[in-house]
Amino acid sequence: QNYALYPHMDVYNNMAFGLKLRKFPKAEIDNRVKDAARILGIENLLDRKPKALSGGQRQR
């Protein structure tokens, strides 16, 4: 299955990608990504590449 993750970017940058395209301020991007990661329970995975994640983690 394909979850539309960029394999060369870590989880944080995959999550922040759309916000960066919309030119959100860096502080707001950081807050939104960290809040979403906390809600999804993946705060400790933000520095990993998609290949290092399990299927369930990729889906989240």
N, C-alpha and C positions, 0 to 999 in steps of 0.2 A: 504494500500500500504506500501511496505517496502522500505525505502530509505537507507538501509545499515548503519544506525547510531548505534553506541554502546551506549546502554541506560545508562550504568554506568559512562559514560564520558560526560563532558560538551561539548558545541559546539566547543570551542577552541581546546580541545584535540582530538575531532573527526576530525577536519580539519587538525590538525598537525600530525595525526597518520602515514600517509604514509611517510611524510618527516622524522619522527623519525626513522621509519624502515630503511630508506635509509641513516641514520646517518648524516643528514644535521646538520650544526652547530646551536646551540640554537638561536642565534641572527638572522640567516637567516630564521629559522622556524617562529620566532615571526614576522619578517617583512612580510613574505609571507602570513601568516594567517591574519594578520591585514590588509594588502592590499586587499586580497580577500574579507574579511568581509566588508571593505569599499565599494568595487565595488558592492557587493551584497546588501548593505544597512542593514547589520545585526551586526554592530559594538557593539550595545548595548545588543546583545543577547549572546555574547561569553561565559558568565559564567553560562548560563542556560543548564539544561539537556534536551534531546530530548522530554521528556514527557511534558515539560513546553512550547513547541513551537506549533504553529498552523501548519496545514498541509502544507500551502504554505511556511512557514518559514522552515519547515523540508526539503522541496523539494529544496530550494535554497542551 
